[in-house]
Structure formats: C-alpha cells, structure tokens
Amino acid sequence: MAPYPVKRLYEEVAFIAYYFHWDHDQIMHMDHRERRKWCDEISVIHKKVNDAPENVFDIR
C-alpha cells in the first residue's frame, strides 16, 4: 500500500481549515476517507453558493 502523498494531505487540510475554520488538530485526527468526504461536502456547498464547478477541490 502506497503512503498518502504529503502534498495532497496539506491541500485537504488547508481546504477544510479555510472553509470551516477547523483547527489543525481536529482535521489531522480524521482519517483520509473522512477528510475527503468533508472536501466533497464543502465543494457541494461552494457550488450552490457560487455557482462553481461540482468539486472545486479537484480543480488544478
């Protein structure tokens, strides 16, 4: 099993912290699946509010 890319971890943490203002420890105690779920949910909220693409987290 390959380790989770550190860059991706930082992106997820920053994304959740920016939108929900949760602190670092709260976010880091989540497992990968839970963090990704919150990123998906934030993207849905963002789309509804801003008429943005379906999943802003995946935009590069």
Phi, psi and omega in degrees: 000128182281143178292154180288131183300130182300319180301317180295321178299313178299320179298315180296315180298314180297319181298312180292315180299319181296314185276324184253352179060031175278149183278166185306312183298319178302313184289319182290340177279354177278150172278170184305313183300318180292317177300315180297322178297316178295322177298319178296316180295318177299320179298321178296314178300313182301318180296315181298318184284321189245005185051044182268172176303159186306314181229093182298333181296331182273357177287133179235000000 
